[in-house]
Amino acid sequence: MADISTHTIRAWEKRYNLNLASRNAAGRRRYSRVHAEHIALLAQLSRQGLKIGDMAQKSLDELNRLALENRLKQVSEQRPVMYLKGRQLNQLFEEHRLLFSAYLVRKLGVDPLDTLDDREAPRLILLELEAIPTEAHGSDIIEIAQRYPMSEVHVFYRFATRKVLDCFEQQNVFFIKGRPTRDSLFQLFQQTSRAHSLYIATLEKAEEALAVFRSRPEPVYSVETLEKYLDHLPKLECECPNHLSELVHQLNAFQNYTERCLESDRNDARLHQIIHDYTVYARHLMEQALTLVLQAEGVVPLEDQVELLNVFQSDRQ
């Protein structure tokens, strides 16, 4: 039971007046799921340095919260950035720093746009307003959301009309009616942490999928060749050669664009690297499809067909 002996559990029950088990008709101890979770949390927090006596009268929810806060406290390196603006938010930060300890908190000034740092990519931006501006266009909220499209912007507010909130609907902005509290921030951080974990897991799966390729293949067709096939009059009863030529041409252009993203945006370098790699291989696969169609059209010389086949076979393990 959570690596805790029955003797220790009995000692905790007797010493701290805890109820960590029930008994059946024969008097044998029985542990429900709730009992097991309670014991596991006590054991975990005890190993982290907390005293059983200090936790004895806390509910399961309180113990879970303690466990989360302890995990947040242990995060010391590569903390994501959080931007903060608002009197109540600042007060909560000062009173419950442990709750915020998983983040590198930056307080925004009176004019938040003047204190934003474009070299950072905050995971969370928390704003506290008395009322939402009546015009979405040109507001600080929209400008902040547009400047940091990969960040979550959460706005605590007291007053707003439905019409005003609808104006922000297309932006990555989430509105929370009421003043921020410790509990509302706790729930928000939990949700964000889960979402970020899923995002990282998705990135890892994407990188695993890319591992099937040995290297990043270079373009097979030049721009001039693609432009020639764009105007080709196909023998097939379709326009596949033209559409594929245009598609490969567009993927080449997007590949060049993603390379500029890699150079200019260091904050999301991992994501942009995956997008770039997927684009490279999408272009490469479409080149194979184009080659098949051109072979069917009889416009690719035999010696070129053999060379292209060797190129396409060498890119996979």
C-alpha positions as CSV (number, residue, x, y, z in Angstrom):
1,M,0.0,0.0,0.0
2,A,2.0,2.9,-1.4
3,D,5.2,1.2,0.1
4,I,3.8,1.9,3.6
5,S,3.5,-1.0,6.0
6,T,0.3,-1.8,7.8
7,H,2.2,-1.1,11.1
8,T,2.9,2.5,9.9
9,I,-0.7,3.0,8.8
10,R,-2.0,1.9,12.2
11,A,0.5,4.1,13.9
12,W,-0.7,7.1,11.9
13,E,-4.3,6.3,12.7
14,K,-3.7,6.0,16.4
15,R,-1.4,9.0,16.7
16,Y,-3.2,11.4,14.5
17,N,-6.8,10.1,14.8
18,L,-6.9,9.2,11.1
19,N,-9.4,6.9,9.3
20,L,-7.3,5.1,6.7
21,A,-9.2,1.8,6.4
22,S,-12.6,0.2,7.1
23,R,-13.3,-3.3,8.5
24,N,-15.4,-6.1,7.2
25,A,-17.7,-8.4,9.2
26,A,-14.7,-10.5,10.2
27,G,-12.8,-7.5,11.5
28,R,-10.2,-7.5,8.7
29,R,-9.0,-4.2,7.4
30,R,-10.2,-3.1,3.9
31,Y,-8.8,-0.3,1.8
32,S,-11.1,1.5,-0.6
33,R,-9.9,3.5,-3.5
34,V,-10.3,6.7,-1.4
35,H,-8.3,5.1,1.5
36,A,-5.5,4.1,-0.9
37,E,-5.4,7.6,-2.5
38,H,-5.3,9.2,1.0
39,I,-2.4,6.9,2.1
40,A,-0.5,7.4,-1.1
41,L,-0.7,11.2,-0.8
42,L,0.4,11.2,2.9
43,A,3.3,9.0,1.9
44,Q,4.3,11.1,-1.0
45,L,4.1,14.4,0.9
46,S,5.9,12.8,3.9
47,R,8.8,11.9,1.6
48,Q,8.9,15.5,0.4
49,G,9.5,16.7,3.9
50,L,6.0,17.5,5.2
51,K,4.9,16.3,8.6
52,I,2.1,13.8,9.0
53,G,0.7,15.8,11.9
54,D,0.4,18.9,9.8
55,M,-1.5,17.0,7.1
56,A,-3.7,14.8,9.3
57,Q,-6.8,16.9,9.3
58,K,-6.6,18.0,5.7
59,S,-9.1,16.7,3.1
60,L,-8.2,14.8,0.0
61,D,-8.7,17.9,-2.1
62,E,-6.3,19.9,0.2
63,L,-3.7,17.1,0.1
64,N,-4.0,17.0,-3.7
65,R,-3.4,20.7,-3.8
66,L,-0.4,20.4,-1.5
67,A,1.0,17.7,-3.8
68,L,0.6,19.9,-6.8
69,E,2.1,22.9,-5.1
70,N,5.1,20.8,-4.1
71,R,5.5,19.7,-7.7
72,L,5.4,23.3,-8.8
73,K,7.9,24.2,-6.2
74,Q,10.4,21.6,-7.4
75,V,10.3,23.0,-11.0
76,S,13.3,25.3,-11.0
77,E,14.8,25.2,-14.6
78,Q,13.3,26.3,-17.9
79,R,10.2,27.7,-16.3
80,P,7.7,29.0,-18.8
81,V,7.0,32.8,-18.7
82,M,3.8,34.3,-17.4
83,Y,2.8,37.9,-17.9
84,L,0.6,39.4,-15.1
85,K,-1.4,42.6,-14.9
86,G,-4.0,43.6,-12.3
87,R,-4.2,44.6,-8.7
88,Q,-5.8,41.4,-7.4
89,L,-3.5,39.3,-9.6
90,N,-0.5,41.1,-8.2
91,Q,-1.8,40.6,-4.6
92,L,-2.4,36.9,-5.2
93,F,1.1,36.6,-6.6
94,E,2.6,38.2,-3.5
95,E,0.5,36.1,-1.1
96,H,0.8,32.7,-2.9
97,R,4.2,32.7,-4.6
98,L,4.4,29.0,-4.3
99,L,1.3,28.6,-6.6
100,F,3.1,30.6,-9.3
101,S,6.5,29.0,-8.8
102,A,6.3,26.9,-12.0
103,Y,6.4,30.1,-13.9
104,L,8.8,32.9,-14.4
105,V,6.4,35.8,-13.6
106,R,6.7,39.2,-15.3
107,K,4.5,42.0,-14.1
108,L,3.3,44.3,-16.8
109,G,3.3,48.0,-16.2
110,V,0.4,50.5,-16.4
111,D,0.8,50.5,-20.2
112,P,1.3,46.7,-20.9
113,L,2.3,47.2,-24.5
114,D,5.4,49.2,-23.4
115,T,6.6,46.4,-21.1
116,L,6.1,43.4,-23.4
117,D,9.3,41.6,-24.4
118,D,9.2,40.3,-28.0
119,R,12.2,38.1,-27.2
120,E,10.0,36.0,-24.9
121,A,7.1,33.7,-25.7
122,P,4.9,33.6,-22.5
123,R,2.8,30.5,-22.1
124,L,0.2,32.4,-20.1
125,I,-0.9,36.0,-20.1
126,L,-3.2,37.0,-17.2
127,L,-5.0,40.3,-17.3
128,E,-7.5,41.7,-14.8
129,L,-9.9,44.4,-15.9
130,E,-12.9,46.1,-14.3
131,A,-14.7,46.2,-17.7
132,I,-13.9,44.9,-21.2
133,P,-13.3,47.8,-23.7
134,T,-16.3,48.5,-25.8
135,E,-14.3,48.3,-29.0
136,A,-12.2,45.2,-29.7
137,H,-10.4,46.8,-32.6
138,G,-7.2,48.5,-31.4
139,S,-7.5,47.3,-27.8
140,D,-4.5,46.2,-25.8
141,I,-6.1,42.7,-25.4
142,I,-6.2,42.1,-29.2
143,E,-2.7,43.6,-29.7
144,I,-1.3,41.3,-27.0
145,A,-3.0,38.2,-28.4
146,Q,-1.8,39.0,-31.9
147,R,1.8,39.7,-30.8
148,Y,1.8,36.3,-29.0
149,P,-0.4,33.9,-31.1
150,M,1.0,30.8,-29.3
151,S,0.2,32.1,-25.8
152,E,-3.0,31.7,-23.9
153,V,-4.5,35.1,-22.8
154,H,-6.9,34.9,-19.9
155,V,-8.9,38.0,-18.9
156,F,-10.6,38.3,-15.6
157,Y,-13.4,40.9,-15.8
158,R,-16.5,42.2,-13.9
159,F,-18.5,43.9,-16.6
160,A,-18.9,43.3,-20.3
161,T,-21.7,43.0,-22.8
162,R,-22.3,39.9,-24.9
163,K,-21.7,41.9,-28.1
164,V,-18.2,43.0,-26.8
165,L,-17.2,39.5,-25.9
166,D,-18.3,38.2,-29.3
167,C,-15.8,40.7,-30.9
168,F,-13.0,38.8,-29.2
169,E,-14.3,35.4,-30.2
170,Q,-11.8,34.9,-33.1
171,Q,-8.8,35.6,-30.9
172,N,-7.0,33.2,-28.6
173,V,-8.5,35.1,-25.6
174,F,-10.4,33.4,-22.8
175,F,-12.7,35.5,-20.5
176,I,-13.4,34.6,-16.9
177,K,-16.1,36.6,-15.2
178,G,-15.3,37.7,-11.6
179,R,-12.2,38.6,-9.7
180,P,-9.2,36.2,-9.7
181,T,-9.0,34.0,-6.6
182,R,-6.5,31.4,-5.5
183,D,-8.9,28.6,-6.4
184,S,-9.6,29.9,-9.9
185,L,-5.9,30.3,-10.6
186,F,-5.2,26.8,-9.3
187,Q,-7.8,25.3,-11.7
188,L,-6.4,27.5,-14.5
189,F,-2.8,26.3,-13.9
190,Q,-4.0,22.7,-13.8
191,Q,-5.8,23.0,-17.1
192,T,-2.9,24.7,-18.7
193,S,-0.4,22.2,-17.4
194,R,-2.4,19.3,-18.9
195,A,-2.9,21.1,-22.2
196,H,0.9,21.8,-22.4
197,S,1.7,18.2,-21.6
198,L,-0.5,17.0,-24.4
199,Y,1.1,19.6,-26.7
200,I,4.6,18.3,-25.9
201,A,3.5,14.7,-26.3
202,T,2.1,15.6,-29.8
203,L,5.4,17.2,-30.7
204,E,7.3,14.1,-29.6
205,K,4.9,11.9,-31.7
206,A,5.5,14.1,-34.7
207,E,9.3,13.9,-34.3
208,E,9.0,10.1,-34.0
209,A,7.0,10.0,-37.3
210,L,9.7,12.0,-39.0
211,A,12.4,9.6,-37.9
212,V,11.5,7.2,-40.8
213,F,13.4,9.5,-43.1
214,R,17.2,9.3,-43.1
215,S,17.8,12.9,-44.2
216,R,16.0,15.9,-45.6
217,P,15.8,15.3,-49.3
218,E,16.6,18.1,-51.7
219,P,14.1,19.2,-54.4
220,V,14.1,17.0,-57.4
221,Y,12.5,19.4,-59.8
222,S,13.7,23.0,-60.5
223,V,11.3,25.9,-60.7
224,E,11.8,26.1,-64.4
225,T,10.8,22.4,-64.8
226,L,7.7,22.8,-62.7
227,E,6.6,25.9,-64.6
228,K,7.0,23.9,-67.9
229,Y,4.7,21.1,-66.5
230,L,2.2,23.7,-65.3
231,D,1.5,24.4,-69.0
232,H,1.7,20.8,-70.1
233,L,-1.3,19.5,-72.1
234,P,-1.9,16.1,-70.5
235,K,-2.7,12.9,-72.4
236,L,-4.5,11.6,-69.4
237,E,-8.2,12.5,-69.0
238,C,-7.4,14.8,-66.1
239,E,-5.2,17.7,-65.1
240,C,-3.1,15.8,-62.5
241,P,0.3,16.8,-64.0
242,N,-0.7,20.5,-63.8
243,H,-2.2,20.3,-60.3
244,L,0.8,18.3,-59.0
245,S,3.3,20.7,-60.5
246,E,1.5,23.6,-58.9
247,L,1.3,21.8,-55.6
248,V,5.1,20.9,-55.6
249,H,5.8,24.5,-56.6
250,Q,3.7,25.8,-53.6
251,L,5.3,23.4,-51.2
252,N,8.8,24.6,-52.3
253,A,7.7,28.2,-51.6
254,F,6.3,27.2,-48.2
255,Q,9.5,25.3,-47.4
256,N,11.5,28.5,-48.0
257,Y,9.1,30.4,-45.8
258,T,9.4,27.9,-42.9
259,E,13.2,28.2,-43.1
260,R,12.8,32.0,-42.4
261,C,10.5,31.1,-39.5
262,L,13.3,29.0,-38.0
263,E,15.7,31.9,-38.3
264,S,13.4,34.6,-36.9
265,D,11.4,32.8,-34.2
266,R,13.6,31.1,-31.6
267,N,10.7,30.8,-29.1
268,D,8.9,28.2,-31.1
269,A,11.9,26.7,-32.8
270,R,10.9,23.1,-32.1
271,L,7.4,23.5,-33.6
272,H,8.8,25.3,-36.6
273,Q,11.4,22.6,-37.2
274,I,8.7,20.0,-37.3
275,I,6.6,22.1,-39.7
276,H,9.6,22.6,-41.9
277,D,10.5,18.9,-41.9
278,Y,6.9,17.9,-42.6
279,T,6.8,20.4,-45.5
280,V,10.1,18.9,-46.9
281,Y,8.7,15.4,-46.9
282,A,5.3,16.5,-48.2
283,R,7.0,18.1,-51.1
284,H,9.2,15.0,-51.6
285,L,6.1,12.7,-51.6
286,M,4.3,14.9,-54.0
287,E,7.4,14.9,-56.3
288,Q,7.1,11.1,-56.4
289,A,3.5,11.4,-57.3
290,L,4.3,13.9,-60.0
291,T,7.1,11.6,-61.4
292,L,4.6,8.7,-61.6
293,V,2.1,10.9,-63.6
294,L,4.9,12.2,-65.9
295,Q,6.0,8.7,-66.5
296,A,2.5,7.8,-67.5
297,E,2.5,10.8,-69.8
298,G,5.8,9.6,-71.3
299,V,7.5,12.9,-70.8
300,V,10.3,11.7,-68.5
301,P,13.3,10.1,-70.3
302,L,14.1,6.5,-69.3
303,E,17.5,7.4,-67.8
304,D,15.9,10.1,-65.7
305,Q,13.2,7.7,-64.4
306,V,16.0,5.3,-63.1
307,E,17.8,8.2,-61.4
308,L,14.6,9.5,-59.8
309,L,13.7,6.0,-58.6
310,N,17.1,5.7,-56.9
311,V,16.6,9.1,-55.2
312,F,13.1,8.2,-53.9
313,Q,14.3,4.8,-52.6
314,S,17.3,6.2,-50.7
315,D,15.3,8.6,-48.5
316,R,13.8,5.8,-46.2
317,Q,15.4,3.4,-43.9
